[in-house]
Amino acid sequence: MMKQSIAHIAIVVKDYDEAIAFYTEKLDFTLLRDENLGKGKRWVIVAPPGAKECSLLLAKAVTKEQKAHIGNQAGGRVFLFLYTDDLWRDYHRMIARNIDFVRPPIKMDYGTVAVFEDLYGNRWDLLEPNDTKSGEFRDD
């Protein structure tokens, strides 16, 4: 049987260093790699604490078209989903760090969810899934 996984999701950013600071200082992500590739290009990978497979590749926008999509990679929809084992802990920590929540936490059938924006305006779900409704979040 074939096994595949998504390794990285590229997110277009204005500046490598400000994006690294946001993800590591505001969201507590880990900086996994920051390699200079020359000519102003870097290979920058960040991931949430405890992430085992998927991470974010921070890609600096260079063309006019790329720059136009910074902060709007999904046309205003939620773009990324950050699962947590304690939504209220993370929500209060993020509020204290001036993260902009566009929707406060609400309890849904599948779990508790709040919507926040990253430093450029991309929307994220902060989600604590119910174990009974979503078998996706496991710490095994």
C-alpha positions in Angstrom: 0.0 0.0 0.0 1.3 3.5 -0.9 1.8 6.0 1.9 1.9 9.7 1.2 1.7 12.8 3.4 1.8 16.6 2.9 5.2 17.8 4.1 4.9 21.5 3.8 2.3 24.1 2.9 3.7 27.3 1.4 2.4 30.6 2.7 3.4 33.8 1.0 4.9 36.4 3.3 6.2 40.0 2.9 9.3 39.5 5.0 11.0 36.4 6.3 12.1 37.8 9.6 8.8 39.4 10.6 7.0 36.2 9.6 9.4 34.1 11.7 8.9 36.4 14.7 5.1 36.1 14.4 5.0 32.4 14.2 7.6 31.7 16.8 6.8 34.5 19.3 3.1 34.9 18.9 2.0 31.3 18.1 4.9 29.4 19.7 5.8 27.6 16.5 9.3 26.1 16.3 11.7 27.3 13.6 12.8 24.1 12.0 15.0 25.5 9.2 16.2 28.8 8.0 18.7 28.3 5.2 20.1 31.0 2.9 19.6 30.0 -0.7 21.2 33.1 -2.2 19.9 36.1 -4.0 17.6 37.0 -1.1 15.8 33.6 -1.1 15.6 31.5 2.0 14.2 28.0 2.9 12.2 28.8 6.1 10.1 26.1 7.8 8.1 26.5 10.9 5.7 24.1 12.7 3.5 24.0 15.8 4.9 22.4 18.9 4.6 18.7 18.6 3.8 18.6 14.9 5.0 15.4 13.3 4.3 15.7 9.6 3.1 19.0 8.1 4.8 22.3 8.5 4.6 25.8 6.9 7.1 26.9 4.3 7.4 30.7 4.6 7.9 31.9 1.0 8.7 35.6 0.5 6.6 37.2 -2.3 8.8 38.6 -5.1 6.5 39.1 -8.0 3.6 41.6 -8.2 1.1 38.7 -8.4 2.6 37.0 -5.4 2.6 40.2 -3.4 -1.1 40.7 -4.3 -2.0 37.4 -2.5 -0.2 38.1 0.8 -2.9 37.8 3.5 -5.5 36.6 1.0 -4.4 33.2 -0.1 -7.9 31.7 0.3 -10.0 34.6 -0.8 -11.1 35.5 2.7 -12.0 32.0 3.8 -10.3 30.2 6.6 -7.0 29.0 5.1 -5.3 26.9 7.8 -6.5 24.9 10.8 -4.5 24.8 14.0 -5.6 22.0 16.3 -5.1 22.3 20.0 -5.6 20.1 23.1 -6.8 23.2 25.1 -8.5 25.9 23.1 -9.1 28.2 26.1 -5.5 28.1 27.2 -4.3 29.0 23.7 -7.0 31.5 23.0 -6.2 33.5 26.2 -2.4 33.3 25.5 -3.0 34.5 21.9 -5.3 37.4 23.0 -2.6 38.5 25.4 -0.2 38.5 22.5 -2.5 40.8 20.4 -3.6 38.1 18.0 -6.7 39.4 16.2 -9.7 37.0 16.6 -12.4 37.7 14.1 -14.7 35.2 15.6 -14.7 34.3 19.4 -14.7 30.7 20.5 -17.9 28.8 19.9 -18.9 25.3 20.8 -19.9 23.3 17.7 -20.9 19.6 17.2 -17.3 18.8 16.2 -15.5 20.8 18.9 -14.8 24.4 20.1 -13.5 26.7 17.4 -12.3 30.4 17.1 -11.1 32.2 14.0 -8.0 34.4 14.1 -5.9 36.2 11.5 -2.2 35.9 11.1 0.1 38.9 10.7 -1.0 39.4 7.1 -4.7 38.7 7.5 -4.9 35.0 6.5 -7.7 33.4 8.5 -7.1 30.4 10.7 -9.3 28.1 12.7 -8.1 27.4 16.2 -9.9 24.2 16.9 -10.2 21.8 19.9 -12.0 18.9 18.3 -14.4 16.6 20.3 -12.9 13.2 20.7 -16.3 11.7 20.0 -17.0 13.6 16.8 -13.5 14.0 15.3 -10.9 11.2 15.5 -8.4 13.5 13.8 -6.6 15.0 16.8 -4.8 12.3 18.7 -1.6 12.5 20.8 -0.2 9.1 20.0 
